[in-house]
Amino acid sequence: MPHNIAVLTSGGDAPGMNAAIRAVVRSAIHRGWQVIGIESGFGGLLSGEFRALQRGDVSGIIDKGGTFLLSTRSAAFMEEQAQAEAVAILRAHQITGLIVIGGNGSQAGALALAQRAFPVVGIGATIDNDVFGTDFAVGVDTALNIALEAIDRIKVTAASHQRVFLVEVMGRDSGYLALVSGIAGGAELIVIPEVEDDPARMADQLLGAYQRGHAHAIAVVAEGARYDADAFSNYISADPNYTKIEPRVTKLGHVQRGGAPGVVDRLLASQLGVAACDCFARGEHGVLVGMVAGKVAETALPTVVASKKTLDRELIRLSGELAY
Ligand code: F6P
């Protein structure tokens, strides 16, 4: 049966969203379906920002960061009435299925539509890597590489001055970006929300790095940690035991979200865009398509939304060993 598929991006943008849209459009057209792009996420759905997409509309975007369909965090869409209205709007446009590309909030929005019997398939895209049902969300790998490049650069200046740097990375309440970029960047300390740590022990670990002959001490700190970079810096500065440490704080912030997607995100986005169309072709929906142990896998949206993705305990353990 020919479909009329709509696609939107929602929440914080992530490198590779454009590659995912491109894959959806190309795969759908290849099957003889029509594709509608909805601009500005769920907000644009409510205000009817629909446009037909052809093959040419997604030419030259696979290498572009951000999302050419634009994205919003729509407060209005949180209301039940708005969600019911959204389904009515989709039906009025003869849309037979919607693909939602975004993080946890976006997948909660997708579930709200699925619960109103509208066919939806989700694709996890967020630099935070906290979407249950996929080992990697689209955008994570590129964000990690951006953070890593920044850490490597900071190390150079830190070593010249034998300084302590506290590098804060994004991730909301997940420590994934901090943990992985910290391990790969050879940080002397990694601070994540998943591990409740004592600030005195953390400061001692930085001082200990000098005592062991390190030329610098880098702490990679998750923005969601109880002691984020500012709080930890204030703690160190207020304690006379640590007068030797004059920490410098660098917050990478939105720098991690911009930039061109790398090969891993372009490939992942392409695979998941096609996999989402495969779902509709099989008559399957109400799921998120993800990559689990190297294979495309579907997870029911209620499970995706209700489950918390946890960090690999083994990675946490080895990060502690390698920091010494
Ligand atoms: O969810 C992605 C993310 O970049 C988080 O890491 C960060 O906490 C948040 O979005 C920032 O949101 P905004 O772009 O709305 O400031």
Residues whose N, C-alpha, C, O or C-beta is under 5 A from the ligand:
A	BS01	F6P	G12 D128 M170 G171 R172
